[in-house]
Amino acid sequence: MLTGDRLPTIPTHRLRLRWLEDSDARDLFVVFSDPVVVKYFGLTRMRDLAESKELVRHIQSSFREHSLYQWGVELVSEGRIVGTCTLSHLDPRNRRAELGFAIGRGDQRKGYATEAVQALIAFAFGELAMHRLEADVDPRNKPSIRRLEALGFQREGYLRERWLNDGEIQDTVLYGLLAREWGGQTV
Ligand SMILES: CC(C)(COP(=O)(O)OP(=O)(O)OC[C@H]1O[C@@H](n2cnc3c(N)ncnc32)[C@H](O)[C@@H]1OP(=O)(O)O)[C@@H](O)C(=O)NCCC(=O)NCCS
């Protein structure tokens, strides 16, 4: 588990995974007010900036409770948050956590998710000494499934009607990656 009062910054080539501040609420709103981005993300689409500010407060307090680590993904050249990366369901006893990621629609297909998630996986298996990472994905979420498989995650199971998201019942595909399988590969 992490100590300190905020998440450590994780630098990559073009990005910085960093602690989210109240002033990032506007950038987060752009990402999470988009129905395409939230469709399979388990979040109701944001309607106004107040909801985005509330999300930042939730992320900050969840870090202090060690129930969720959610980094902002900042595009360094523009000083702008383009998405988030998360470790949730942190289970130090079994050294596992669940991985999540989202990139705003206007910034997708530029390799940002791959770059950010590779760095986060390295951090989880390195600094956090995790043994296993999991991802819970809607089977229709092809971009996410492609990212996970390219990163080396293996499909481990299919769970029917696991979520009720925005009034819709959704199935889940469960993916897993073990520390010994992670070669720090670039995809
Ligand atoms: C899943 C998600 C994060 C992928 O984000 P992304 O930033 O587009 O991912 P990447 O850019 O790393 O890779 C996407 C594609 O772009 C390609 N790509 C990478 N760099 C590129 C570049 N410079 N130019 C063009 N294409 C590029 C990749 O090869 C990849 O192609 P493929 O899907 O055919 O394999 C994004 O679609 C998303 O936020 N979805 C909504 C949220 C969600 O459902 N999250 C998952 C739930 S856990």
The ligand as an ORCA input file, in Angstrom:
! r2SCAN-3c Opt
* xyz 0 1
  C     -10.070      1.475    -24.219
  C      -9.468      2.867    -24.392
  C      -8.911      3.371    -23.074
  C      -8.329      2.792    -25.431
  O      -7.695      4.096    -25.457
  P      -6.725      4.583    -26.606
  O      -5.923      5.729    -26.041
  O      -7.476      4.806    -27.846
  O      -5.762      3.340    -26.789
  P      -4.451      3.315    -27.693
  O      -4.349      4.579    -28.491
  O      -3.301      2.942    -26.825
  O      -4.753      2.090    -28.677
  C      -5.922      2.138    -29.481
  C      -5.607      1.838    -30.942
  O      -4.906      2.924    -31.518
  C      -3.747      2.433    -32.184
  N      -2.717      3.484    -32.103
  C      -1.746      3.622    -31.185
  N      -1.016      4.706    -31.423
  C      -1.546      5.265    -32.512
  C      -1.233      6.424    -33.245
  N      -0.202      7.219    -32.902
  N      -2.015      6.708    -34.305
  C      -3.050      5.922    -34.665
  N      -3.408      4.803    -33.992
  C      -2.643      4.492    -32.945
  C      -3.383      1.192    -31.425
  O      -2.569      0.343    -32.196
  C      -4.740      0.630    -31.145
  O      -5.224     -0.037    -32.284
  P      -6.065     -1.405    -32.171
  O      -7.199     -1.128    -31.194
  O      -6.545     -1.639    -33.551
  O      -5.142     -2.426    -31.622
  C     -10.532      3.866    -24.908
  O     -11.160      3.329    -26.025
  C     -11.555      4.256    -23.852
  O     -11.324      5.139    -23.046
  N     -12.735      3.612    -23.857
  C     -13.813      3.996    -22.929
  C     -13.526      3.654    -21.483
  C     -13.488      2.165    -21.262
  O     -14.374      1.454    -21.709
  N     -12.440      1.702    -20.575
  C     -12.241      0.297    -20.337
  C     -12.977     -0.187    -19.150
  S     -11.796     -0.886    -18.008
*
